[in-house]
């Protein structure tokens, strides 16, 4: 894996709804970020791929099964490598069309839900 603070992690998540509980700075958000990257090819917290690589590692790898497909994302300082069912995918749009939909809402997005209409209009504009 070598993603953020994790050298290796394996999770089996099934069924609806999961809650991650733990002390601060233990990797809860990094786990969610890895899922987000696997499904959206975007980190909600990092602008560059190299920011996601665990310190001392040359790259990272994330894989998982979603919507009946095995997805794999490998990252290094040059960018991302993508595979679906073991087949190399060259275009991000092709990967994204097969990977399903995920929405990230962080603490900074709560105003969209709790706040007045002005913040929602600004977001949609």
Secondary structure, DSSP 8 states (H G I E B T S, - for coil): --BTTBS-------SS-------TTSSHHHHHHHHHHHHHS--SS-SSGGGGB-TT-SEEEEEEEETTEEEEEEEETTEEEEEETTEEE--HHHHHHHS-------GGGHHHHHS-HHHHHHHH-
